[in-house]
């Protein structure tokens, strides 16, 4: 049986390798016509769910519709770009902020002690922002499909376009990770922060939920 620590190590390595997909200098791919994402394994395992089809029952989808129609306009600020305006549009409070220093995002190379990843959330939607990144990570719980994943372009020279992603995010946000057969999930982990003076390792990561004792979070 594969050790769960080996699986976690593979996730971290693969996540680092895929970081190039989220570099600020790159333009994220547009969604294919007629389908938002390509997720053949999910189609094979759960064909009735149609997870790779359109996700229209969530807060981010509604924001995209308002942006496309001109009903919603996001304002740019020198510090944070579109983030503050985005939070207001998604009805997410600034006081929900949680600052994460562990490099566990696909944008791990941008996370440092000076530029931690800020997470904001309400009951159904999550926003992840790293200072200096050209993209804001978004997750929303769709009433039909469950958790769905997006990224928003956070570059002043470009309109704030929201793009949906599947396989890239599901490397970690899946109960079975890359082996397939799991289901999409919102993921919270307790992860040591790597430092020259820290002897702990990333493979000591544990999943955190409401059952986890406070002293282990």
Backbone as a ProteinNet text record, in pm:
[ID]
protein_1_A
[PRIMARY]
XXXXXXXXXXXXXXXXXXXXXXXXXXXXXXXXXXXXXXXXXXXXXXXXXXXXXXXXXXXXXXXXXXXXXXXXXXXXXXXXXXXXXXXXXXXXXXXXXXXXXXXXXXXXXXXXXXXXXXXXXXXXXXXXXXXXXXXXXXXXXXXXXXXXXXXXXXXXXXXXXXXXXXXXXXXXXXXXXXXXXXXXXXXXXXXXXXXXXXXXXXXXXXXXXXXXXXXXX
[TERTIARY]
84.9	0	88.2	50.9	128	112.4	221.9	219.9	158.7	66.8	2.6	103.9	217.4	320.1	384.6	396.8	450.5	355.3	225.6	127.9	133.6	145.2	151.2	277.6	389.1	514.1	500.4	434.2	413.2	326.3	222.5	136.9	218.2	303.1	380.9	478.4	542.4	636.3	564.6	450.4	376.4	318	272.7	221.7	327.6	449.8	558.5	589.4	581.9	611	506	380.5	273	259.6	346.8	339.8	347.9	417.9	434.4	300	196.8	65.6	10.7	62.1	6.8	105.8	215.6	309.5	241.1	265	199.6	225.7	338.1	370.8	296.3	230.9	159.6	11.6	-50.2	-193.8	-259.7	-354.4	-421.6	-508.1	-521.1	-597.5	-745.1	-806.1	-950	-1023.6	-1148.6	-1227	-1265.3	-1262.4	-1303.5	-1449.8	-1482.1	-1619.9	-1712.1	-1821.6	-1922.7	-1894.3	-1770.1	-1735.7	-1635.1	-1647	-1560.7	-1424.9	-1420.4	-1293.9	-1292.2	-1174.4	-1160.7	-1125.5	-1215.1	-1193.1	-1242.3	-1171.1	-1220.8	-1236.5	-1147.2	-1159.5	-1288.3	-1323	-1447.9	-1567.9	-1557.7	-1666.3	-1681.3	-1570.6	-1573.1	-1630.6	-1589.8	-1631.9	-1773.2	-1809.2	-1940	-2006.7	-2042.1	-2093.9	-2222.8	-2305.4	-2432.1	-2412.9	-2300.6	-2274.8	-2235	-2161	-2113.2	-2031.3	-1933.9	-1855.8	-1782.3	-1740.1	-1665.5	-1756.1	-1886.9	-1978.3	-1989.7	-2085.9	-2102.8	-2146.7	-2082	-2118.2	-2187.9	-2318.9	-2396	-2466.8	-2451.2	-2523.4	-2427.4	-2348.5	-2254.3	-2229.2	-2172.1	-2153.1	-2057.7	-1954.6	-1858.2	-1918.5	-1999.3	-2068.4	-2154.5	-2225.6	-2311.2	-2227.4	-2109.6	-2020.5	-1974	-1938.8	-1893.6	-2002.1	-2126.3	-2235.9	-2250.4	-2234	-2245.2	-2128.7	-2009	-1893.1	-1912	-1962.1	-1979.8	-2084.3	-2187.7	-2295.2	-2264.6	-2158.8	-2126.2	-2198.3	-2281.6	-2353.8	-2259.4	-2149.4	-2049.8	-1917.2	-1854.6	-1722.5	-1631.8	-1515.2	-1420.1	-1321	-1293.7	-1202.7	-1061.7	-964.3	-822.4	-761.7	-682.7	-608.4	-461.2	-375.9	-232.7	-189.3	-248.1	-216.3	-326.7	-294.5	-392.5	-466.3	-455.2	-521.2	-672.7	-736.5	-881.9	-934.6	-848	-888.7	-997.9	-978.5	-1077.9	-1214.5	-1213.8	-1338.8	-1401.1	-1317	-1365.2	-1433.4	-1372.9	-1432.7	-1569.9	-1580.9	-1709.9	-1813.4	-1772.3	-1865.4	-1912.1	-1826.6	-1860.8	-1920.1	-1937.5	-1993.1	-1909.4	-1778.5	-1683.8	-1617	-1617.8	-1563.1	-1411.3	-1347.6	-1202.9	-1164.3	-1254.2	-1221.7	-1221.7	-1253.5	-1244.2	-1102.9	-1011.3	-875.9	-802.4	-743.1	-650	-520.5	-406.9	-279.3	-202.5	-165	-99.6	41.9	140.9	280.1	334.7	265.1	315.4	299.3	402	395.5	318.7	188.5	107.6	14.2	23.8	-56.8	17.4	-55.4	12.1	104.1	81.6	168.5	271.3	313.7	399.7	526.3	582.6	708.4	694.1	570.4	549.2	524.9	502.2	468.9	596.9	617.2	731.9	684.2	778.8	742	700	742.6	704.5	582.3	553.8	437.8	355.8	290.3	208.7	82.9	16.9	-107.4	-223.7	-301.1	-416.6	-541	-615.6	-738.9	-857.3	-959.7	-1082.8	-1199	-1304.9	-1412.8	-1544.3	-1652.6	-1783.3	-1836	-1964.8	-2017.2	-1995.2	-1977.1	-1969.8	-1858.7	-1782.8	-1684.1	-1553.9	-1441.1	-1308.9	-1223	-1143.4	-1053.9	-912.6	-814.9	-675.9	-591.6	-518.9	-438.9	-296.8	-199	-58	-3.5	53.5	109.6	210.1	195.6	285.9	237.6	131.4	80	-12.8	-14.8	-104.4	-237.9	-260.3	-385.7	-436.3	-566.4	-632.2	-702.6	-679.2	-740.4	-880	-976.4	-1114.9	-1173.1	-1253.1	-1326.7	-1467.5	-1565	-1702.6	-1774.6	-1868.4	-1945.6	-2068.5	-2072.1	-2182.6	-2293.8	-2418.5	-2530.6	-2547.5	-2502.8	-2516.9	-2389.8	-2272.2	-2147.2	-2056.1	-2085.8	-1994.1	-1884.4	-1767.4	-1660.1	-1610.8	-1605.4	-1549.8	-1443.9	-1345.5	-1224.5	-1200.2	-1154.7	-1136	-1008.3	-971.2	-866.2	-909.4	-879.2	-910.4	-781.3	-773.6	-656.6	-648.4	-537.9	-520.7	-407.8	-426.5	-327.1	-397.1	-340.7	-407.6	-433.3	-340.9	-353.6	-458.9	-515.3	-613.1	-744.2	-857.1	-984.7	-985.7	-1057	-1057.4	-1136.6	-1073.7	-1138.7	-1130.1	-1241	-1246.5	-1247.5	-1154.6	-1143	-1158.6	-1235	-1253.4	-1144.6	-1101.4	-999.2	-1044.9	-992.8	-1030.4	-911.5	-848.3	-742.7	-628.5	-586.9	-476.1	-505.7	-623.6	-659.9	-691.5	-747.3	-788.1	-670.2	-548.9	-431.1	-432.6	-474.7	-483.1	-627.7	-716	-853.5	-941	-897.1	-969.6	-939.9	-1041	-1020.5	-920.1	-900.8	-803.1	-685.5	-674.2	-570.1	-563.7	-443.5	-428.2	-470.5	-503.1	-539.2	-679.8	-759.5	-894.5	-989.6	-1117.9	-1217.8	-1265.2	-1204.9	-1248.8	-1356.4	-1372.1	-1466.7	-1398.6	-1437	-1379	-1406.4	-1312.4	-1329.9	-1262.4	-1311.1	-1243.5	-1139.9	-1016.5	-906.2	-844.3	-831	-757.8	-656.2	-530.7	-424.3	-343.9	-282.6	-182.8	-47	33.1	156.1	272.3	381.4	498.4	553.1	600.7	662.4	811.3	859	999.8	1091.2	1194.9	1293	1422.1	1532.6	1662.2	1672.9	1603.9	1611.8	1498.3	1411.3	1295.2	1324.3	1323.6	1357.2	1236.4	1117.9	999.1	996.9	921.2	916.7	773.8	762.8	630	546.5	611.4	532.6	466.9	482.6	412.5	277.4	236	108.6	-8.8	-107.8	-230.5	-350.1	-454.1	-578.9	-647.1	-710.3	-774.4	-923.7	-1005.2	-1148.9	-1199.8	-1331	-1387.7	-1356.4	-1307.5	-1274.2	-1131.1	-1047.5	-907.4	-888.5	-819.2	-795	-722.9	-758.5	-700.9	-549.7	-492.2	-345.7	-278.7	-352.8	-294.3	-319.5	-384.1	-416.7	-304.6
-119.9	0	124.6	222.6	345.7	426.8	469.6	550.6	686.9	734.3	862.9	974.9	959.5	1062.1	1069.8	953.3	952.8	1023.4	1000.6	1068.4	1218.2	1260.8	1404	1465.6	1390.6	1441	1459.5	1362.4	1373.4	1494.4	1519.5	1635.3	1763.2	1776.8	1898.2	1917.9	1809.2	1817.6	1853.2	1788.4	1813.3	1953.9	1997.1	2133	2234.5	2212.2	2303.4	2303.5	2186	2175.7	2248.2	2248.3	2311.6	2459.7	2512.3	2654.5	2743.3	2696.2	2778	2817.3	2738.1	2770.5	2899.2	2938.2	3054	3169.2	3166.2	3278.4	3404.4	3518.9	3642.4	3679.2	3637.3	3675	3590.5	3485.1	3397	3434.8	3406.1	3422.7	3287	3275.3	3148.2	3116.6	2988.6	2948.1	2981.1	3021.2	3045.9	2912.8	2916.5	2795	2744.9	2613.6	2558.5	2591.5	2611.4	2642.4	2527	2560.6	2459.2	2381.9	2378.6	2307.5	2392.8	2393.3	2480.9	2417.8	2290.2	2224.9	2084.6	2027.7	1890.6	1802.3	1714.5	1628.3	1487.2	1417.2	1288.2	1183.6	1183	1080.7	1098.6	1222.4	1246.4	1207.9	1233.5	1193.4	1041.3	971.4	825.2	772.2	831.4	781.1	823.8	947.4	1000.4	1069.3	994.5	1056.3	1134.3	1096	1165.1	1303.7	1322.8	1452.2	1556.7	1514	1604.2	1718.6	1680.8	1781.5	1877.2	1831.1	1917.6	2003.7	1998.1	2085.7	2221	2299.4	2434.1	2430.7	2513.3	2527.3	2661.9	2660.5	2785	2817.2	2732	2752.5	2788.5	2894.1	2936.2	3086.3	3141.1	3286	3341.6	3265.5	3315.3	3317.9	3218.9	3221.1	3346.9	3378.4	3497.6	3624.8	3628.3	3742.6	3752.5	3640.6	3641.4	3696.7	3660.1	3710.1	3861.6	3910.8	4055.7	4130.3	4071.2	4133.1	4137.1	4028.2	4019.4	4119.1	4143.6	4233.4	4379.3	4403.8	4540.4	4586.7	4498.7	4533	4547.3	4472	4475.8	4524.2	4616.5	4665.8	4655.1	4593.9	4583.4	4698.3	4757.4	4871.7	4826.8	4888.6	4856.4	4946.8	4889.2	4965.2	4930.5	5024	5000.1	4883.2	4872.4	4763.4	4658.9	4543.7	4435.7	4425	4524.8	4516.9	4514.6	4411.7	4400.2	4332.5	4294.1	4206.5	4268.2	4391.8	4451.5	4462	4506.6	4518.3	4381	4282.1	4145.1	4091.9	4114.2	4068.3	4131.7	4258.5	4326.4	4267	4239.8	4183.8	4044.2	3969.6	3833.2	3829.2	3945.5	3956.3	3878.5	3900.6	3839	3949.4	3938.4	4041.4	4035.9	4153.1	4157.9	4089.7	4093.3	4037.1	3884.4	3822.4	3675.8	3630.3	3723.8	3692.6	3593.7	3493.1	3400.9	3406.4	3428	3439.5	3307.9	3251.8	3121.1	3138.2	3086.4	3100.2	2975.2	2863.8	2740.4	2744.9	2704.7	2708.6	2589.8	2586.4	2471.5	2501.4	2620.6	2658.7	2624.2	2621.8	2608.2	2727.4	2837.3	2952.7	2952.9	2835.3	2820	2904.5	2921.8	2995.2	3141.6	3193.3	3332.8	3350.8	3240.9	3249.7	3252.4	3361.2	3375.3	3434.9	3451.7	3513.4	3659.6	3722.9	3861.4	3871.7	3765.2	3763.4	3636.7	3627.2	3508.5	3508.1	3396.4	3380.8	3418	3516.2	3559	3489.1	3425.6	3357.4	3431.2	3454.4	3519.8	3427	3429.9	3334	3379.7	3324.8	3329.2	3186.3	3166.8	3031.4	2941.2	2997.5	2911.6	2947.2	3053.2	3098.5	3138.1	3108.7	3132.2	3208.6	3302.3	3382.2	3370.9	3339	3330.9	3432	3516.9	3621.7	3621.2	3627.9	3636.7	3766.4	3854.4	3979.9	3952.7	4025.6	4009.9	3912.9	3838.7	3743.2	3811.9	3763.7	3816.2	3745.6	3655.2	3581.3	3565	3569.4	3543.3	3409.3	3320.7	3188.5	3196.2	3129.6	3134.2	2993.9	2969.4	2843.9	2877.2	2810.8	2830.2	2696.1	2679.8	2556.4	2572.3	2495.3	2497.2	2405.6	2451.6	2374.4	2240.5	2231.5	2106.8	2023	2086.2	2013.9	2006.4	2082.4	2086	2188.4	2172.6	2272.5	2284.7	2407.6	2435.3	2544.3	2545.3	2624.7	2719.1	2840.8	2945.4	3024.6	3110.4	3209.5	3339.2	3450.5	3582.3	3653.8	3709.2	3786.5	3912.7	3930.7	4047.1	4133.8	4179.7	4261	4386.7	4502.5	4628.6	4645.6	4598	4617.6	4527.2	4433.2	4339.6	4351.1	4327.1	4324.3	4207.2	4217.8	4110.9	3988.5	3906.2	3787.9	3669.9	3598.4	3480.6	3355.4	3262.2	3138	3019.1	2920	2800.6	2697.9	2628.7	2525.1	2397	2284.2	2155.4	2074.9	2004.6	1910.1	1969.2	2092	2154.8	2169.2	2218.4	2238.7	2107.3	2012.2	1886.1	1794.4	1835.6	1759.7	1745.4	1853.2	1850	1848.4	1919.4	1933.3	1818.2	1697	1575.7	1474.3	1400.1	1308	1198.2	1166.4	1064.1	1123.4	1252.7	1322.9	1271.1	1251.7	1219.3	1077.4	994.2	856.8	846	951.8	949.6	874.5	883.5	809.8	879.7	994.2	1067.4	1167.3	1267.7	1375.7	1508.4	1617.6	1748.7	1787.4	1859.2	1896.2	2030.2	2095.2	2210.8	2156.2	2198.2	2135.2	2231.5	2185.1	2259.3	2165.4	2211.2	2126.2	2201.9	2125.3	2179.7	2138	2238.1	2210.4	2289.1	2221.8	2295.5	2391.5	2506.1	2603.6	2573.5	2546.7	2509	2627.2	2599.7	2701.9	2629.6	2695.6	2631.7	2580.6	2647.3	2606.6	2513.8	2478.3	2394	2251.7	2157.8	2019	1938.9	1998.2	1926.8	1920	1824	1805.3	1822.1	1851.4	1869.1	1742.4	1626.5	1503.6	1480	1573.9	1566.2	1637.8	1673.8	1742.6	1656.1	1720.4	1650	1729.7	1659.2	1725.4	1774.8	1890.1	1952	1966.9	1927.5	1954.5	1983.1	1983.9	2022	1920.7	1802.2	1701.4	1712.4	1793.5	1804.4	1886.9	1833.3	1911.2	2042	2146.4	2280.1	2276.3	2201.1	2199.6	2132.5	2062.4	1998.6	2076.8	2190.3	2267.1	2365
0	0	0	-81	-88.2	39.4	96.2	217.1	185.4	272.4	248.3	242.5	314.1	309.3	171.2	105.2	-31	-126.6	-109	-193	-173.3	-47.2	-20	-79.2	-72	-126.8	-277.9	-343.6	-488	-520.7	-438.1	-460.8	-456.6	-355.4	-339	-454.1	-497.3	-607.7	-737.3	-760.3	-882.1	-881.1	-764.4	-753.7	-787.9	-742.8	-775.1	-923	-985.4	-1128.2	-1211.6	-1162	-1236.5	-1205.8	-1121	-1085.8	-1209.4	-1312.9	-1433.5	-1494.3	-1469.7	-1522.8	-1463.1	-1345.9	-1276.9	-1267.1	-1342.3	-1337.4	-1388.3	-1321.7	-1364.1	-1509.5	-1565.4	-1702.8	-1805.3	-1760.2	-1851.1	-1857.5	-1969.2	-1982.9	-1969.9	-1877.3	-1858	-1978.4	-2009.9	-2126.9	-2111.5	-2221.6	-2219.5	-2214.5	-2169.9	-2159.7	-2299.3	-2319.7	-2448.9	-2477.2	-2603.4	-2641	-2604.1	-2536.2	-2504.2	-2377.3	-2331.7	-2208.6	-2132.8	-2002.5	-1925.7	-1897.3	-1865.8	-1833.5	-1892.7	-1901.6	-1950.2	-1831.6	-1792.3	-1677.4	-1710.6	-1801.6	-1849.1	-1740.3	-1639.1	-1536.2	-1455.6	-1428	-1355.6	-1440.6	-1571.8	-1659.8	-1661.1	-1650.1	-1649.6	-1519.3	-1406.8	-1276.8	-1239.8	-1274.7	-1237	-1357.1	-1459.6	-1582.6	-1562.8	-1466.5	-1446.1	-1385.4	-1316.2	-1253	-1357	-1460.4	-1566.5	-1506.9	-1425.3	-1353.6	-1446.2	-1562.9	-1653.3	-1741.4	-1716.4	-1788	-1720.1	-1761.3	-1709	-1562.9	-1480.7	-1339.3	-1323.8	-1312.6	-1316.4	-1185.4	-1084.9	-959.5	-846.8	-870	-766.7	-777.3	-672.7	-660.8	-766.5	-803.6	-900.6	-1041	-1073.9	-1202.7	-1214.7	-1109.7	-1113.8	-1128.8	-1064.7	-1081.8	-1227.2	-1287.4	-1427	-1518.3	-1492.3	-1574.4	-1559.8	-1439.2	-1417.6	-1481.9	-1476.8	-1541.5	-1693.1	-1749.7	-1894.5	-1944.6	-1864.6	-1906	-1876.1	-1798.7	-1760.4	-1635.7	-1579.6	-1458.2	-1338.8	-1341.5	-1234.2	-1290.8	-1222.2	-1259.7	-1137.8	-1154.7	-1044.6	-1052.5	-937.9	-930.6	-897.8	-963.9	-943.9	-836.6	-747.1	-647.8	-659.7	-626.5	-637.7	-549.3	-432	-340.6	-345.6	-400.5	-408.2	-539.5	-625.4	-755.2	-741.2	-797.4	-795.1	-668.5	-577.6	-467.2	-379.9	-333.6	-244.2	-312.7	-437.4	-512.4	-536.2	-560.4	-581.3	-456.5	-340.6	-215.4	-194.4	-222.6	-207.7	-302.4	-426.8	-525.1	-485.8	-416.2	-374.5	-233.9	-172.8	-37.1	64.2	55.6	147.4	227.9	358.7	444.5	455.6	464.8	487.3	617.9	717.3	847.9	848.9	736.1	727.2	696.2	677.3	630.3	721.2	658.3	723	643.3	709.5	639.8	652.3	537.3	531.9	478	552.1	511.7	442.9	453.3	393.1	241.5	164.7	17.6	-37.6	-11.9	-51.7	-167.6	-225.5	-340.5	-468.9	-582.7	-711.4	-737.3	-666.5	-676.5	-563.3	-524.3	-406.6	-413	-531.7	-544	-504.6	-498.6	-461.5	-311.6	-240.1	-97.5	-14.8	59.3	148	279.3	373.4	500.5	481.7	372.2	344.8	253.7	180.7	90.7	115.3	230	257.7	171.9	170.2	95.3	186.5	145.1	223.1	169.8	258	221.6	283.6	202.4	247	213.4	291.4	266.3	327.9	271.8	335.6	339.4	345.6	362.5	241.8	122.5	3.7	-94.7	-67.1	-165.2	-96.5	-162.3	-105.5	-206.6	-155.5	-238.4	-182.5	-269.3	-227.4	-303.1	-228.9	-292.3	-236.5	-327	-290.1	-347.5	-265.3	-318.2	-430.3	-540	-652.7	-757.6	-728.6	-826.5	-924.5	-1046.3	-1148	-1151.7	-1055.2	-1053.7	-910.5	-895.7	-767.5	-779.1	-683.3	-684.9	-623.3	-686.2	-641.8	-634.3	-532.3	-518.9	-474.5	-533.6	-490	-490	-399.2	-391.7	-480.1	-587.2	-681.1	-630.7	-639.9	-587	-657.9	-783.2	-858.9	-858.9	-867.7	-889.6	-767.7	-664.3	-550.4	-573.7	-511.6	-525.4	-669.6	-719.1	-851.6	-835.5	-925.6	-906.1	-1023.3	-989.8	-1088.6	-1058.4	-1153.1	-1130.4	-1196.5	-1130.8	-1185.7	-1221.1	-1342.1	-1383.5	-1298.3	-1229.6	-1142.3	-1196.2	-1320.2	-1390.2	-1439.8	-1412.7	-1443.6	-1591.7	-1675.5	-1819.5	-1881.9	-1803.1	-1856.9	-1780.6	-1847.1	-1774.7	-1676.8	-1566.7	-1465.7	-1512.1	-1594.5	-1651.7	-1555.7	-1540.7	-1453.9	-1540.5	-1513.3	-1589.8	-1496.7	-1539.4	-1456.5	-1484.2	-1377.3	-1388.5	-1319.9	-1369	-1312.7	-1268.5	-1362.4	-1328.3	-1249.1	-1284.4	-1214.8	-1066.3	-1032.4	-892.1	-821.8	-897.6	-837.3	-804.7	-840.9	-798	-646.2	-579.5	-432.7	-384.2	-455.6	-407.4	-455.3	-429.4	-462.9	-353.2	-311.8	-200.4	-232.3	-360.3	-399.3	-475.9	-483.4	-558.8	-701.5	-754.8	-896.1	-932.4	-834.4	-866.5	-923.8	-912.5	-965.9	-874.7	-906	-829.3	-704.5	-670.8	-553.7	-590.1	-504.5	-532.4	-500.8	-567.2	-537.6	-392.4	-333.2	-192.7	-162.7	-57.6	-2	95.6	81.2	154	254.1	378.1	481.3	543.6	552	604.7	710	797	888.7	833.3	793.3	721	780.1	818.2	869.9	765.6	811.1	722.1	713.5	592	576.4	605.2	682.3	717.4	753.5	735.8	762.2	904.8	999.1	1139.3	1180.9	1086.5	1115.6	1069.6	1162.7	1129.4	1082.5	1088.7	1042.1	889.4	837.2	692.7	642.5	512.1	453.7	458.2	465.8	467.4	603.3	697.4	824.2	817.5	698.2	678.4	723.6	787.9	823.9	774.1	732.1	696.4	823.2	814.1	929.2	902.5	999.9	993.1	1134	1151.8	1280.5	1391.2	1353.6	1454.3	1504	1437.2	1472.3	1599.7	1701.8	1824.3	1793	1865.7	1841.1	1844.5	1937	1950	1831.2	1743.4	1626.1	1497.8	1509.2	1388.2	1356.9
[MASK]
+++++++++++++++++++++++++++++++++++++++++++++++++++++++++++++++++++++++++++++++++++++++++++++++++++++++++++++++++++++++++++++++++++++++++++++++++++++++++++++++++++++++++++++++++++++++++++++++++++++++++++++++++++++++++

